[in-house]
Each structure stands twice: as structure tokens, then as C-alpha cells.
Amino acid sequence: MKIYIDFDDVICETAKYFTQIAKELFNIDVPYREVQFFNLQKSFDLSGEQYDELMKAGHIPENLLDYEETPGASEVINKWVDEGHEVFVVTGRPFDSYEPSRRWLDEHHLNRLPIYFVDKYGREMCKQDHTYNLTLEELYCMHFDFAIEDSPAAFEHVQHFKDCKVAVYDRPWNKQVEFPDESFVRCLDWKEIDRLWQQQVAFQTADLSI
């Protein structure tokens, strides 16, 4: 079975790091638990110029490599790979952050996972043809049985996957969001995500045996 996993704030604690950067750069102190919007420009009340500076700083290679792993992520993901499932990291990070992103995965024992970069949020200014890039159209043609996302802005993308259960990693910016349908399930941590996945496996296995 095939699994789609977002990178930031699913596998690693990106937003917590961005709150530190906002404080260092602009003396804007917004605690992580008060980051109400996925759009950090809105959450931190930044000008366009400040937002660009924040995003640039957050994607400097040495900063990307410092992001902490979300507790339990690598353990659960490696268990799925060991069980024979195909697991893919699908990120909306800037295309030019491939090298540090790949290195981060390798250093956190996730070297068996392929990573694809997709312009999920319309941030890329020009087309790039790398083996690790996918267009939205190419992504929509793929099949996934299970997806893990945190961003309400990405929900529309995973809705293209037929019969796909979606684990929504509980974050401050998605707490008040109404989910598109019953296939979206809020999970507080990786243990809950794994339980939801096991239920999905059992359901699909039973369905195939009928």
C-alpha cells in the first residue's frame, strides 16, 4: 500500500523553529501555540518584505538541518517500510531546498524514503525540471491509500486521491478548520496516526477478501 507524508510539521517541527526566527529577526514574539494560521505572514503580522526574509532564513540549509524530528515519526515510518509499504515524502518546500531536505531525512534514519517537491502553495516563480519535482497534475495522477498532512491549504490536493484516508496532524493552525469530509481524521501524535493506518490496512484487507 502507498503512503503520502508531508514534511514540515509532520515529520519535523518547522513552525516552532520559525517562531524563533521571527523573534530573532523582527523581535516578534508569537508562541508556537498561538500560531493560528498556516500562512506565517498572517500569523506573525509581517509585511511582504519581512515575510520573504523570514522564508529565506527558514530555508537556509544549516537551519533546515537543525529542525527537530517530530516525536515518533521515524520509528513509525520505518515500521511501515519494514512491513512492505511504499512511503513517499511529498513536500511543498522550495525546490532548491532538496539537498538539505534529503540530508535531513538520511540523518534521521529515513534514507529509504523518496522525496518529491510539489508547488503546493503557488510559491515557485519558474518551472524546474528535476527528477524530484512533480507538477500538481503529476501528483494528482498518483494513487495513495493513506496521507498525512497538517496544512488546510493542502487538503484540496490530497482529495484527488481516490479512497484515501487522511490523517491530519493536530497543529494550532488547523484546530478550527472544518474538514472536507469524513475521510479526514485528526491525530494528536504519531501513535494515533499509526493506529489509524492499521485500521485502514485492516479495512482494505477485509474489503479485498470479500
N, C-alpha and C positions, 0 to 999 in steps of 0.2 A: 504494500500500500504506500501511497505517496503523501508526504507531509510538507507543507509550506510553513516556514518560520520567518517572521520579521526579525530584524537585527536589533535596532535600538529600542530600549525599554522593554524588550522581550528576552533577549539573551544577555544584554549588558545594561548598566544603569546610566544611560545617557543624560536624561533630564537632570539628575542630581548633579552631574558634572557641569551642565550648562548653568545651573543656578550659581555655582561657584564662579564661573567665568563672568557672568553678568555682574556679580558683586565686585570682582577684581577690575573689570574694565570700566564700569559705569557707576559703581557704588550703589547698585540697585539690589536690594536685599529682599528677594521673594523666596520664602522657604519652599522646599520641594512640594510639600503637602498643599501649598496654595497655588501651584501651577495649574490654573483652571482650564487652560486652552492648549491644544496641541500646537497651535500657532504661537511660537515663543515671542514673536514681535508683539502680539496682543497680551500675552501673559505678563511680559516684563515692561509693557508700555514703552516700546522703543521706537525711535524714528527709523526710517528706511535705511539710513546710513549706519545707524547703530546695529540694526539687525544684520546687515551684511557683514559688519565687523565681528559680531558675535558668532555667526555661522562659520566665518573663515577661521576664527580662533578655535572653535569646537572641532574643526576637521583637520587641524594641523596633525600630521602623523604622530608626533610624540604624545599629543593629547588623546587621540583615538586609542592609542595603545595603553593609556592609563585607565580607561573605563573599567569599572569593576564588573565582574560577572554577576548576573542575577542568580541568587542562591538556588542551587539545584539544577540549573539549566544543563550544564554539560553532562551531568550524571544521567539525567532522564533521556537526553537526546542520544547519548551513546548506547543506552539500553535499547532504544528503538532501532538504531542501526544494527546492533548485535542481533536483534530479532529478525533482521532481513528487510526492514522497511527502507524506502528511499526518502531521504530527508534533504531538503533544499533550503538554503537561506536566501530569501528574496528581500532585498533592501532598497529603500528609496534614497540612500546616501548619494552624495555627488559621485559621478563616475570616476573622478580622479582620486578617490579615496580607496581604490581597490587594494593596493599593496598593503597599507597598514591594516585594513579590514581583514585581508587574507591572513596576515601575520598574527593578528589578534586571535582569530579562530584557531590557528595552528598552536599558538602558545597556551590556549585553554583546552587543549585535547579534543578539538573539533576539526581536526585536519582531514577527516573523511567526508566532510560536507562540502558540496559545491556551493558557490555563492553567485547569485545573479543580481545585477544592478538594473533597476527599472525606474524610470522617471515617474514615480507615483504621484508626485505633487506639483508637476509642471515647473520645476526649478531649473532644468537644464536648458541652456540657451542655444546649443547646437547639437546636431546629431553626431554620435560617435559609434564607430563600428569596432567593437572589441568582442572577443569570444564570451566575455562575461556580461555583456549588455543584452537586455531584452527590451523590445518595444512593448507597449501595453497590449497591442494586438497579438504579439507572440505569446505574451503571458496568458492572455485570455484563451488561447488555443490549447493550453496545457491542462492536464487533469490533476486535481489533488483531492484526496479523501478527507484531509484534515488541515486546518490552517490556524495559525496563532498570530494575532495582531493586537496592537494596543491603540492604534490611531483611528478615530472615527473617519478621518479623511481617506483612509484606505479600505473602508468597509465595502465601498462600491466595487472595488477591484476583486475582492475575494468572492463577491456574489456571483461572479461569472463562472465559478467552478460548480458544476452540477453535483448535487447530493454531497456537498462538502460541509462538514461540521466545523464551526469556527469558535475557537477558544479566545475570548477577549481577556487579555492580561489586565487585571484591575489596576488602573492608574488614576490619579486625581482628575486628569483631563477627559476621562471617559465615564466618570461616575454618574453624571446627569444625562448621559446620552441614551436616547431610545434606540434599541437595536432594530435592525431592519426586519428580522423575522426570528422564528424560534430556533433556527439553526445556529444562532449566535448565543454563546453561553459565557457568562462572566466567571473567571477563575482567579482566585486570590494569589496563587503561587504555582510553582511547577509540580507540586504533588497533586494539586487539583487538576492541573492540565493533564497529567499522566492518567489520572482516574477517568477523566472524560474521554481520553484517547482509548483506553482499554474498553470502555463502554461502546465506543464507535466500532472498534475491532470486533467485539462480540456481536454487535448488531449486524454488521455487514457479513460476518461469517455465518450467522444464523440465516440471513436472507439468501445467501448463496446456496445453502443446503436445502432450501425449500424446493 
